[in-house]
Amino acid sequence: MGLLGELLLLPLAPVRGTGWVLRQVVAEAEKQYYDPSAIQGELRRLEGLLEAGEIDEAEFDRREDELLDRLEQKQRMAPPR
């Protein structure tokens, strides 16, 4: 885009900047949400809760399934080698 186009779009710069920031925040949140080491740590913490009797077997199974689904989604999102 030329100089004239940039000047005409200058009033929209804050909106464009906000959109960029939001995209960066969402990308980082997804990266952390699907991080295998974070999911494995959560699985270990979940096992500790079960062993300590703080959650029952049904709650453990439900939350474990959610975490394993996240791992599976991460693998499906990864580009093929």
PDB file with one MODEL, atoms N, CA, C and O in Angstrom:
MODEL        1
ATOM      1  N   MET A   1       0.852  -1.159   0.000  1.00  0.00           N
ATOM      2  CA  MET A   1       0.000   0.000   0.000  1.00  0.00           C
ATOM      3  C   MET A   1       0.900   1.226   0.000  1.00  0.00           C
ATOM      4  O   MET A   1       1.938   1.245   0.662  1.00  0.00           O
ATOM      5  N   GLY A   2       0.517   2.199  -0.710  1.00  0.00           N
ATOM      6  CA  GLY A   2       1.323   3.397  -0.845  1.00  0.00           C
ATOM      7  C   GLY A   2       1.177   4.341   0.341  1.00  0.00           C
ATOM      8  O   GLY A   2       0.428   4.081   1.282  1.00  0.00           O
ATOM      9  N   LEU A   3       1.903   5.423   0.268  1.00  0.00           N
ATOM     10  CA  LEU A   3       1.897   6.426   1.328  1.00  0.00           C
ATOM     11  C   LEU A   3       0.513   7.022   1.518  1.00  0.00           C
ATOM     12  O   LEU A   3       0.084   7.236   2.652  1.00  0.00           O
ATOM     13  N   LEU A   4      -0.189   7.292   0.433  1.00  0.00           N
ATOM     14  CA  LEU A   4      -1.528   7.865   0.531  1.00  0.00           C
ATOM     15  C   LEU A   4      -2.475   6.898   1.251  1.00  0.00           C
ATOM     16  O   LEU A   4      -3.256   7.310   2.110  1.00  0.00           O
ATOM     17  N   GLY A   5      -2.401   5.645   0.904  1.00  0.00           N
ATOM     18  CA  GLY A   5      -3.242   4.645   1.558  1.00  0.00           C
ATOM     19  C   GLY A   5      -2.944   4.548   3.044  1.00  0.00           C
ATOM     20  O   GLY A   5      -3.864   4.440   3.854  1.00  0.00           O
ATOM     21  N   GLU A   6      -1.668   4.585   3.412  1.00  0.00           N
ATOM     22  CA  GLU A   6      -1.291   4.549   4.821  1.00  0.00           C
ATOM     23  C   GLU A   6      -1.821   5.764   5.563  1.00  0.00           C
ATOM     24  O   GLU A   6      -2.291   5.646   6.695  1.00  0.00           O
ATOM     25  N   LEU A   7      -1.748   6.941   4.927  1.00  0.00           N
ATOM     26  CA  LEU A   7      -2.268   8.153   5.560  1.00  0.00           C
ATOM     27  C   LEU A   7      -3.777   8.080   5.759  1.00  0.00           C
ATOM     28  O   LEU A   7      -4.292   8.530   6.783  1.00  0.00           O
ATOM     29  N   LEU A   8      -4.486   7.517   4.785  1.00  0.00           N
ATOM     30  CA  LEU A   8      -5.941   7.398   4.909  1.00  0.00           C
ATOM     31  C   LEU A   8      -6.334   6.398   5.995  1.00  0.00           C
ATOM     32  O   LEU A   8      -7.367   6.560   6.645  1.00  0.00           O
ATOM     33  N   LEU A   9      -5.521   5.379   6.191  1.00  0.00           N
ATOM     34  CA  LEU A   9      -5.830   4.359   7.197  1.00  0.00           C
ATOM     35  C   LEU A   9      -5.260   4.690   8.576  1.00  0.00           C
ATOM     36  O   LEU A   9      -5.476   3.938   9.527  1.00  0.00           O
ATOM     37  N   LEU A  10      -4.542   5.797   8.695  1.00  0.00           N
ATOM     38  CA  LEU A  10      -3.933   6.171   9.968  1.00  0.00           C
ATOM     39  C   LEU A  10      -4.933   6.256  11.120  1.00  0.00           C
ATOM     40  O   LEU A  10      -4.603   5.819  12.222  1.00  0.00           O
ATOM     41  N   PRO A  11      -6.127   6.789  10.924  1.00  0.00           N
ATOM     42  CA  PRO A  11      -7.087   6.823  12.047  1.00  0.00           C
ATOM     43  C   PRO A  11      -7.460   5.429  12.560  1.00  0.00           C
ATOM     44  O   PRO A  11      -7.906   5.289  13.698  1.00  0.00           O
ATOM     45  N   LEU A  12      -7.282   4.416  11.739  1.00  0.00           N
ATOM     46  CA  LEU A  12      -7.621   3.053  12.157  1.00  0.00           C
ATOM     47  C   LEU A  12      -6.454   2.333  12.835  1.00  0.00           C
ATOM     48  O   LEU A  12      -6.595   1.179  13.240  1.00  0.00           O
ATOM     49  N   ALA A  13      -5.318   2.992  12.961  1.00  0.00           N
ATOM     50  CA  ALA A  13      -4.132   2.361  13.537  1.00  0.00           C
ATOM     51  C   ALA A  13      -4.382   1.776  14.926  1.00  0.00           C
ATOM     52  O   ALA A  13      -3.935   0.660  15.190  1.00  0.00           O
ATOM     53  N   PRO A  14      -5.078   2.481  15.830  1.00  0.00           N
ATOM     54  CA  PRO A  14      -5.318   1.870  17.148  1.00  0.00           C
ATOM     55  C   PRO A  14      -6.134   0.583  17.069  1.00  0.00           C
ATOM     56  O   PRO A  14      -5.886  -0.359  17.822  1.00  0.00           O
ATOM     57  N   VAL A  15      -7.092   0.541  16.172  1.00  0.00           N
ATOM     58  CA  VAL A  15      -7.916  -0.658  16.012  1.00  0.00           C
ATOM     59  C   VAL A  15      -7.063  -1.800  15.447  1.00  0.00           C
ATOM     60  O   VAL A  15      -7.144  -2.935  15.916  1.00  0.00           O
ATOM     61  N   ARG A  16      -6.259  -1.490  14.449  1.00  0.00           N
ATOM     62  CA  ARG A  16      -5.392  -2.510  13.865  1.00  0.00           C
ATOM     63  C   ARG A  16      -4.381  -2.997  14.890  1.00  0.00           C
ATOM     64  O   ARG A  16      -4.082  -4.189  14.950  1.00  0.00           O
ATOM     65  N   GLY A  17      -3.855  -2.082  15.695  1.00  0.00           N
ATOM     66  CA  GLY A  17      -2.901  -2.460  16.738  1.00  0.00           C
ATOM     67  C   GLY A  17      -3.536  -3.341  17.796  1.00  0.00           C
ATOM     68  O   GLY A  17      -2.931  -4.310  18.255  1.00  0.00           O
ATOM     69  N   THR A  18      -4.751  -3.003  18.179  1.00  0.00           N
ATOM     70  CA  THR A  18      -5.470  -3.806  19.169  1.00  0.00           C
ATOM     71  C   THR A  18      -5.742  -5.202  18.621  1.00  0.00           C
ATOM     72  O   THR A  18      -5.614  -6.190  19.345  1.00  0.00           O
ATOM     73  N   GLY A  19      -6.111  -5.287  17.365  1.00  0.00           N
ATOM     74  CA  GLY A  19      -6.338  -6.597  16.739  1.00  0.00           C
ATOM     75  C   GLY A  19      -5.077  -7.438  16.737  1.00  0.00           C
ATOM     76  O   GLY A  19      -5.134  -8.642  16.986  1.00  0.00           O
ATOM     77  N   TRP A  20      -3.941  -6.820  16.459  1.00  0.00           N
ATOM     78  CA  TRP A  20      -2.667  -7.551  16.455  1.00  0.00           C
ATOM     79  C   TRP A  20      -2.358  -8.063  17.856  1.00  0.00           C
ATOM     80  O   TRP A  20      -1.951  -9.212  18.022  1.00  0.00           O
ATOM     81  N   VAL A  21      -2.551  -7.215  18.867  1.00  0.00           N
ATOM     82  CA  VAL A  21      -2.282  -7.618  20.248  1.00  0.00           C
ATOM     83  C   VAL A  21      -3.183  -8.790  20.640  1.00  0.00           C
ATOM     84  O   VAL A  21      -2.720  -9.753  21.252  1.00  0.00           O
ATOM     85  N   LEU A  22      -4.453  -8.711  20.293  1.00  0.00           N
ATOM     86  CA  LEU A  22      -5.381  -9.795  20.616  1.00  0.00           C
ATOM     87  C   LEU A  22      -4.972 -11.104  19.942  1.00  0.00           C
ATOM     88  O   LEU A  22      -5.050 -12.169  20.554  1.00  0.00           O
ATOM     89  N   ARG A  23      -4.539 -11.027  18.689  1.00  0.00           N
ATOM     90  CA  ARG A  23      -4.086 -12.240  17.998  1.00  0.00           C
ATOM     91  C   ARG A  23      -2.860 -12.839  18.689  1.00  0.00           C
ATOM     92  O   ARG A  23      -2.735 -14.059  18.788  1.00  0.00           O
ATOM     93  N   GLN A  24      -1.963 -11.988  19.162  1.00  0.00           N
ATOM     94  CA  GLN A  24      -0.770 -12.469  19.852  1.00  0.00           C
ATOM     95  C   GLN A  24      -1.138 -13.131  21.181  1.00  0.00           C
ATOM     96  O   GLN A  24      -0.577 -14.168  21.536  1.00  0.00           O
ATOM     97  N   VAL A  25      -2.073 -12.538  21.907  1.00  0.00           N
ATOM     98  CA  VAL A  25      -2.505 -13.094  23.188  1.00  0.00           C
ATOM     99  C   VAL A  25      -3.171 -14.452  22.986  1.00  0.00           C
ATOM    100  O   VAL A  25      -2.897 -15.397  23.726  1.00  0.00           O
ATOM    101  N   VAL A  26      -4.035 -14.547  21.995  1.00  0.00           N
ATOM    102  CA  VAL A  26      -4.714 -15.817  21.712  1.00  0.00           C
ATOM    103  C   VAL A  26      -3.697 -16.885  21.301  1.00  0.00           C
ATOM    104  O   VAL A  26      -3.794 -18.031  21.740  1.00  0.00           O
ATOM    105  N   ALA A  27      -2.736 -16.524  20.473  1.00  0.00           N
ATOM    106  CA  ALA A  27      -1.722 -17.485  20.032  1.00  0.00           C
ATOM    107  C   ALA A  27      -0.909 -17.993  21.220  1.00  0.00           C
ATOM    108  O   ALA A  27      -0.632 -19.189  21.307  1.00  0.00           O
ATOM    109  N   GLU A  28      -0.527 -17.114  22.126  1.00  0.00           N
ATOM    110  CA  GLU A  28       0.251 -17.533  23.301  1.00  0.00           C
ATOM    111  C   GLU A  28      -0.594 -18.392  24.236  1.00  0.00           C
ATOM    112  O   GLU A  28      -0.096 -19.374  24.787  1.00  0.00           O
ATOM    113  N   ALA A  29      -1.855 -18.040  24.421  1.00  0.00           N
ATOM    114  CA  ALA A  29      -2.741 -18.837  25.275  1.00  0.00           C
ATOM    115  C   ALA A  29      -2.914 -20.241  24.708  1.00  0.00           C
ATOM    116  O   ALA A  29      -2.879 -21.217  25.457  1.00  0.00           O
ATOM    117  N   GLU A  30      -3.099 -20.355  23.396  1.00  0.00           N
ATOM    118  CA  GLU A  30      -3.236 -21.671  22.775  1.00  0.00           C
ATOM    119  C   GLU A  30      -1.940 -22.464  22.902  1.00  0.00           C
ATOM    120  O   GLU A  30      -1.966 -23.672  23.142  1.00  0.00           O
ATOM    121  N   LYS A  31      -0.813 -21.789  22.744  1.00  0.00           N
ATOM    122  CA  LYS A  31       0.485 -22.462  22.874  1.00  0.00           C
ATOM    123  C   LYS A  31       0.632 -23.052  24.276  1.00  0.00           C
ATOM    124  O   LYS A  31       1.073 -24.193  24.419  1.00  0.00           O
ATOM    125  N   GLN A  32       0.275 -22.301  25.298  1.00  0.00           N
ATOM    126  CA  GLN A  32       0.376 -22.795  26.665  1.00  0.00           C
ATOM    127  C   GLN A  32      -0.663 -23.873  26.955  1.00  0.00           C
ATOM    128  O   GLN A  32      -0.378 -24.845  27.654  1.00  0.00           O
ATOM    129  N   TYR A  33      -1.864 -23.701  26.418  1.00  0.00           N
ATOM    130  CA  TYR A  33      -2.952 -24.662  26.656  1.00  0.00           C
ATOM    131  C   TYR A  33      -2.611 -26.037  26.091  1.00  0.00           C
ATOM    132  O   TYR A  33      -2.933 -27.057  26.700  1.00  0.00           O
ATOM    133  N   TYR A  34      -1.961 -26.068  24.931  1.00  0.00           N
ATOM    134  CA  TYR A  34      -1.647 -27.333  24.273  1.00  0.00           C
ATOM    135  C   TYR A  34      -0.216 -27.802  24.527  1.00  0.00           C
ATOM    136  O   TYR A  34       0.217 -28.781  23.919  1.00  0.00           O
ATOM    137  N   ASP A  35       0.532 -27.131  25.410  1.00  0.00           N
ATOM    138  CA  ASP A  35       1.913 -27.508  25.698  1.00  0.00           C
ATOM    139  C   ASP A  35       1.946 -28.886  26.359  1.00  0.00           C
ATOM    140  O   ASP A  35       1.389 -29.062  27.442  1.00  0.00           O
ATOM    141  N   PRO A  36       2.599 -29.874  25.713  1.00  0.00           N
ATOM    142  CA  PRO A  36       2.625 -31.227  26.274  1.00  0.00           C
ATOM    143  C   PRO A  36       3.216 -31.301  27.675  1.00  0.00           C
ATOM    144  O   PRO A  36       2.726 -32.074  28.499  1.00  0.00           O
ATOM    145  N   SER A  37       4.246 -30.528  27.970  1.00  0.00           N
ATOM    146  CA  SER A  37       4.837 -30.596  29.309  1.00  0.00           C
ATOM    147  C   SER A  37       3.875 -30.037  30.360  1.00  0.00           C
ATOM    148  O   SER A  37       3.833 -30.541  31.482  1.00  0.00           O
ATOM    149  N   ALA A  38       3.112 -29.014  30.016  1.00  0.00           N
ATOM    150  CA  ALA A  38       2.119 -28.477  30.949  1.00  0.00           C
ATOM    151  C   ALA A  38       0.999 -29.493  31.175  1.00  0.00           C
ATOM    152  O   ALA A  38       0.519 -29.652  32.298  1.00  0.00           O
ATOM    153  N   ILE A  39       0.591 -30.167  30.127  1.00  0.00           N
ATOM    154  CA  ILE A  39      -0.463 -31.174  30.253  1.00  0.00           C
ATOM    155  C   ILE A  39       0.032 -32.347  31.093  1.00  0.00           C
ATOM    156  O   ILE A  39      -0.710 -32.852  31.935  1.00  0.00           O
ATOM    157  N   GLN A  40       1.265 -32.786  30.884  1.00  0.00           N
ATOM    158  CA  GLN A  40       1.821 -33.877  31.679  1.00  0.00           C
ATOM    159  C   GLN A  40       1.935 -33.486  33.147  1.00  0.00           C
ATOM    160  O   GLN A  40       1.681 -34.300  34.034  1.00  0.00           O
ATOM    161  N   GLY A  41       2.318 -32.235  33.400  1.00  0.00           N
ATOM    162  CA  GLY A  41       2.369 -31.759  34.783  1.00  0.00           C
ATOM    163  C   GLY A  41       0.998 -31.758  35.424  1.00  0.00           C
ATOM    164  O   GLY A  41       0.851 -32.109  36.595  1.00  0.00           O
ATOM    165  N   GLU A  42      -0.001 -31.366  34.663  1.00  0.00           N
ATOM    166  CA  GLU A  42      -1.374 -31.381  35.174  1.00  0.00           C
ATOM    167  C   GLU A  42      -1.841 -32.814  35.438  1.00  0.00           C
ATOM    168  O   GLU A  42      -2.568 -33.060  36.401  1.00  0.00           O
ATOM    169  N   LEU A  43      -1.433 -33.748  34.599  1.00  0.00           N
ATOM    170  CA  LEU A  43      -1.776 -35.156  34.833  1.00  0.00           C
ATOM    171  C   LEU A  43      -1.137 -35.656  36.134  1.00  0.00           C
ATOM    172  O   LEU A  43      -1.774 -36.374  36.905  1.00  0.00           O
ATOM    173  N   ARG A  44       0.125 -35.274  36.376  1.00  0.00           N
ATOM    174  CA  ARG A  44       0.793 -35.678  37.626  1.00  0.00           C
ATOM    175  C   ARG A  44       0.080 -35.073  38.831  1.00  0.00           C
ATOM    176  O   ARG A  44      -0.119 -35.747  39.842  1.00  0.00           O
ATOM    177  N   ARG A  45      -0.305 -33.800  38.724  1.00  0.00           N
ATOM    178  CA  ARG A  45      -1.017 -33.141  39.817  1.00  0.00           C
ATOM    179  C   ARG A  45      -2.364 -33.821  40.070  1.00  0.00           C
ATOM    180  O   ARG A  45      -2.784 -33.978  41.216  1.00  0.00           O
ATOM    181  N   LEU A  46      -3.021 -34.213  39.007  1.00  0.00           N
ATOM    182  CA  LEU A  46      -4.304 -34.897  39.104  1.00  0.00           C
ATOM    183  C   LEU A  46      -4.152 -36.246  39.813  1.00  0.00           C
ATOM    184  O   LEU A  46      -4.982 -36.618  40.642  1.00  0.00           O
ATOM    185  N   GLU A  47      -3.082 -36.971  39.477  1.00  0.00           N
ATOM    186  CA  GLU A  47      -2.821 -38.252  40.158  1.00  0.00           C
ATOM    187  C   GLU A  47      -2.587 -38.029  41.650  1.00  0.00           C
ATOM    188  O   GLU A  47      -3.042 -38.813  42.483  1.00  0.00           O
ATOM    189  N   GLY A  48      -1.877 -36.956  41.976  1.00  0.00           N
ATOM    190  CA  GLY A  48      -1.649 -36.638  43.388  1.00  0.00           C
ATOM    191  C   GLY A  48      -2.948 -36.360  44.117  1.00  0.00           C
ATOM    192  O   GLY A  48      -3.128 -36.788  45.257  1.00  0.00           O
ATOM    193  N   LEU A  49      -3.855 -35.646  43.467  1.00  0.00           N
ATOM    194  CA  LEU A  49      -5.162 -35.369  44.074  1.00  0.00           C
ATOM    195  C   LEU A  49      -5.941 -36.659  44.308  1.00  0.00           C
ATOM    196  O   LEU A  49      -6.604 -36.815  45.333  1.00  0.00           O
ATOM    197  N   LEU A  50      -5.859 -37.576  43.356  1.00  0.00           N
ATOM    198  CA  LEU A  50      -6.556 -38.854  43.502  1.00  0.00           C
ATOM    199  C   LEU A  50      -5.962 -39.655  44.661  1.00  0.00           C
ATOM    200  O   LEU A  50      -6.691 -40.200  45.490  1.00  0.00           O
ATOM    201  N   GLU A  51      -4.639 -39.718  44.707  1.00  0.00           N
ATOM    202  CA  GLU A  51      -3.975 -40.479  45.768  1.00  0.00           C
ATOM    203  C   GLU A  51      -4.236 -39.873  47.145  1.00  0.00           C
ATOM    204  O   GLU A  51      -4.317 -40.596  48.138  1.00  0.00           O
ATOM    205  N   ALA A  52      -4.367 -38.558  47.204  1.00  0.00           N
ATOM    206  CA  ALA A  52      -4.626 -37.886  48.479  1.00  0.00           C
ATOM    207  C   ALA A  52      -6.099 -37.973  48.875  1.00  0.00           C
ATOM    208  O   ALA A  52      -6.473 -37.569  49.976  1.00  0.00           O
ATOM    209  N   GLY A  53      -6.928 -38.494  47.986  1.00  0.00           N
ATOM    210  CA  GLY A  53      -8.345 -38.629  48.284  1.00  0.00           C
ATOM    211  C   GLY A  53      -9.132 -37.332  48.114  1.00  0.00           C
ATOM    212  O   GLY A  53     -10.270 -37.234  48.574  1.00  0.00           O
ATOM    213  N   GLU A  54      -8.540 -36.347  47.463  1.00  0.00           N
ATOM    214  CA  GLU A  54      -9.228 -35.072  47.280  1.00  0.00           C
ATOM    215  C   GLU A  54     -10.245 -35.109  46.142  1.00  0.00           C
ATOM    216  O   GLU A  54     -11.165 -34.293  46.103  1.00  0.00           O
ATOM    217  N   ILE A  55     -10.080 -36.058  45.215  1.00  0.00           N
ATOM    218  CA  ILE A  55     -11.060 -36.272  44.150  1.00  0.00           C
ATOM    219  C   ILE A  55     -11.337 -37.765  44.062  1.00  0.00           C
ATOM    220  O   ILE A  55     -10.511 -38.587  44.458  1.00  0.00           O
ATOM    221  N   ASP A  56     -12.509 -38.107  43.538  1.00  0.00           N
ATOM    222  CA  ASP A  56     -12.836 -39.528  43.398  1.00  0.00           C
ATOM    223  C   ASP A  56     -12.423 -40.030  42.013  1.00  0.00           C
ATOM    224  O   ASP A  56     -11.977 -39.262  41.161  1.00  0.00           O
ATOM    225  N   GLU A  57     -12.580 -41.308  41.820  1.00  0.00           N
ATOM    226  CA  GLU A  57     -12.155 -41.951  40.570  1.00  0.00           C
ATOM    227  C   GLU A  57     -12.897 -41.382  39.352  1.00  0.00           C
ATOM    228  O   GLU A  57     -12.301 -41.191  38.292  1.00  0.00           O
ATOM    229  N   ALA A  58     -14.186 -41.114  39.509  1.00  0.00           N
ATOM    230  CA  ALA A  58     -14.973 -40.584  38.391  1.00  0.00           C
ATOM    231  C   ALA A  58     -14.472 -39.203  37.973  1.00  0.00           C
ATOM    232  O   ALA A  58     -14.343 -38.923  36.781  1.00  0.00           O
ATOM    233  N   GLU A  59     -14.190 -38.342  38.950  1.00  0.00           N
ATOM    234  CA  GLU A  59     -13.669 -37.002  38.650  1.00  0.00           C
ATOM    235  C   GLU A  59     -12.289 -37.111  38.000  1.00  0.00           C
ATOM    236  O   GLU A  59     -11.982 -36.389  37.051  1.00  0.00           O
ATOM    237  N   PHE A  60     -11.465 -38.015  38.518  1.00  0.00           N
ATOM    238  CA  PHE A  60     -10.140 -38.233  37.932  1.00  0.00           C
ATOM    239  C   PHE A  60     -10.262 -38.646  36.469  1.00  0.00           C
ATOM    240  O   PHE A  60      -9.585 -38.092  35.603  1.00  0.00           O
ATOM    241  N   ASP A  61     -11.128 -39.623  36.199  1.00  0.00           N
ATOM    242  CA  ASP A  61     -11.304 -40.114  34.832  1.00  0.00           C
ATOM    243  C   ASP A  61     -11.788 -39.004  33.896  1.00  0.00           C
ATOM    244  O   ASP A  61     -11.306 -38.883  32.770  1.00  0.00           O
ATOM    245  N   ARG A  62     -12.726 -38.210  34.358  1.00  0.00           N
ATOM    246  CA  ARG A  62     -13.265 -37.130  33.533  1.00  0.00           C
ATOM    247  C   ARG A  62     -12.180 -36.108  33.192  1.00  0.00           C
ATOM    248  O   ARG A  62     -12.025 -35.723  32.033  1.00  0.00           O
ATOM    249  N   ARG A  63     -11.438 -35.678  34.198  1.00  0.00           N
ATOM    250  CA  ARG A  63     -10.401 -34.670  33.969  1.00  0.00           C
ATOM    251  C   ARG A  63      -9.213 -35.237  33.192  1.00  0.00           C
ATOM    252  O   ARG A  63      -8.594 -34.536  32.391  1.00  0.00           O
ATOM    253  N   GLU A  64      -8.906 -36.497  33.432  1.00  0.00           N
ATOM    254  CA  GLU A  64      -7.825 -37.139  32.677  1.00  0.00           C
ATOM    255  C   GLU A  64      -8.187 -37.215  31.195  1.00  0.00           C
ATOM    256  O   GLU A  64      -7.348 -36.955  30.332  1.00  0.00           O
ATOM    257  N   ASP A  65      -9.443 -37.572  30.903  1.00  0.00           N
ATOM    258  CA  ASP A  65      -9.895 -37.626  29.508  1.00  0.00           C
ATOM    259  C   ASP A  65      -9.769 -36.261  28.833  1.00  0.00           C
ATOM    260  O   ASP A  65      -9.357 -36.179  27.676  1.00  0.00           O
ATOM    261  N   GLU A  66     -10.120 -35.193  29.547  1.00  0.00           N
ATOM    262  CA  GLU A  66     -10.000 -33.850  28.993  1.00  0.00           C
ATOM    263  C   GLU A  66      -8.544 -33.525  28.647  1.00  0.00           C
ATOM    264  O   GLU A  66      -8.256 -32.976  27.584  1.00  0.00           O
ATOM    265  N   LEU A  67      -7.629 -33.873  29.563  1.00  0.00           N
ATOM    266  CA  LEU A  67      -6.214 -33.594  29.330  1.00  0.00           C
ATOM    267  C   LEU A  67      -5.668 -34.415  28.170  1.00  0.00           C
ATOM    268  O   LEU A  67      -4.905 -33.909  27.347  1.00  0.00           O
ATOM    269  N   LEU A  68      -6.059 -35.677  28.107  1.00  0.00           N
ATOM    270  CA  LEU A  68      -5.589 -36.522  27.009  1.00  0.00           C
ATOM    271  C   LEU A  68      -6.162 -36.057  25.672  1.00  0.00           C
ATOM    272  O   LEU A  68      -5.500 -36.165  24.639  1.00  0.00           O
ATOM    273  N   ASP A  69      -7.386 -35.542  25.691  1.00  0.00           N
ATOM    274  CA  ASP A  69      -7.967 -34.970  24.470  1.00  0.00           C
ATOM    275  C   ASP A  69      -7.153 -33.768  23.995  1.00  0.00           C
ATOM    276  O   ASP A  69      -6.944 -33.591  22.795  1.00  0.00           O
ATOM    277  N   ARG A  70      -6.694 -32.942  24.943  1.00  0.00           N
ATOM    278  CA  ARG A  70      -5.860 -31.798  24.569  1.00  0.00           C
ATOM    279  C   ARG A  70      -4.557 -32.257  23.923  1.00  0.00           C
ATOM    280  O   ARG A  70      -4.104 -31.670  22.940  1.00  0.00           O
ATOM    281  N   LEU A  71      -3.955 -33.310  24.480  1.00  0.00           N
ATOM    282  CA  LEU A  71      -2.728 -33.845  23.879  1.00  0.00           C
ATOM    283  C   LEU A  71      -2.989 -34.346  22.467  1.00  0.00           C
ATOM    284  O   LEU A  71      -2.193 -34.112  21.557  1.00  0.00           O
ATOM    285  N   GLU A  72      -4.095 -35.029  22.295  1.00  0.00           N
ATOM    286  CA  GLU A  72      -4.451 -35.558  20.980  1.00  0.00           C
ATOM    287  C   GLU A  72      -4.707 -34.426  19.984  1.00  0.00           C
ATOM    288  O   GLU A  72      -4.290 -34.506  18.829  1.00  0.00           O
ATOM    289  N   GLN A  73      -5.383 -33.386  20.428  1.00  0.00           N
ATOM    290  CA  GLN A  73      -5.635 -32.236  19.552  1.00  0.00           C
ATOM    291  C   GLN A  73      -4.334 -31.591  19.133  1.00  0.00           C
ATOM    292  O   GLN A  73      -4.190 -31.185  17.980  1.00  0.00           O
ATOM    293  N   LYS A  74      -3.383 -31.488  20.046  1.00  0.00           N
ATOM    294  CA  LYS A  74      -2.079 -30.898  19.734  1.00  0.00           C
ATOM    295  C   LYS A  74      -1.380 -31.709  18.651  1.00  0.00           C
ATOM    296  O   LYS A  74      -0.787 -31.145  17.731  1.00  0.00           O
ATOM    297  N   GLN A  75      -1.450 -33.030  18.763  1.00  0.00           N
ATOM    298  CA  GLN A  75      -0.816 -33.893  17.772  1.00  0.00           C
ATOM    299  C   GLN A  75      -1.481 -33.740  16.406  1.00  0.00           C
ATOM    300  O   GLN A  75      -0.800 -33.777  15.382  1.00  0.00           O
ATOM    301  N   ARG A  76      -2.806 -33.567  16.378  1.00  0.00           N
ATOM    302  CA  ARG A  76      -3.505 -33.385  15.111  1.00  0.00           C
ATOM    303  C   ARG A  76      -3.196 -32.025  14.485  1.00  0.00           C
ATOM    304  O   ARG A  76      -3.206 -31.886  13.262  1.00  0.00           O
ATOM    305  N   MET A  77      -2.920 -31.017  15.326  1.00  0.00           N
ATOM    306  CA  MET A  77      -2.630 -29.689  14.826  1.00  0.00           C
ATOM    307  C   MET A  77      -1.199 -29.577  14.311  1.00  0.00           C
ATOM    308  O   MET A  77      -0.896 -28.700  13.502  1.00  0.00           O
ATOM    309  N   ALA A  78      -0.325 -30.455  14.773  1.00  0.00           N
ATOM    310  CA  ALA A  78       1.087 -30.376  14.386  1.00  0.00           C
ATOM    311  C   ALA A  78       1.239 -30.696  12.902  1.00  0.00           C
ATOM    312  O   ALA A  78       0.579 -31.601  12.391  1.00  0.00           O
ATOM    313  N   PRO A  79       2.100 -29.962  12.213  1.00  0.00           N
ATOM    314  CA  PRO A  79       2.297 -30.249  10.787  1.00  0.00           C
ATOM    315  C   PRO A  79       2.984 -31.606  10.610  1.00  0.00           C
ATOM    316  O   PRO A  79       3.824 -31.976  11.431  1.00  0.00           O
ATOM    317  N   PRO A  80       2.646 -32.349   9.563  1.00  0.00           N
ATOM    318  CA  PRO A  80       3.267 -33.655   9.320  1.00  0.00           C
ATOM    319  C   PRO A  80       4.751 -33.476   9.012  1.00  0.00           C
ATOM    320  O   PRO A  80       5.168 -32.475   8.429  1.00  0.00           O
ATOM    321  N   ARG A  81       5.524 -34.457   9.412  1.00  0.00           N
ATOM    322  CA  ARG A  81       6.985 -34.392   9.176  1.00  0.00           C
ATOM    323  C   ARG A  81       7.351 -35.019   7.869  1.00  0.00           C
ATOM    324  O   ARG A  81       8.528 -35.055   7.509  1.00  0.00           O
TER     325      ARG A  81
ENDMDL
END
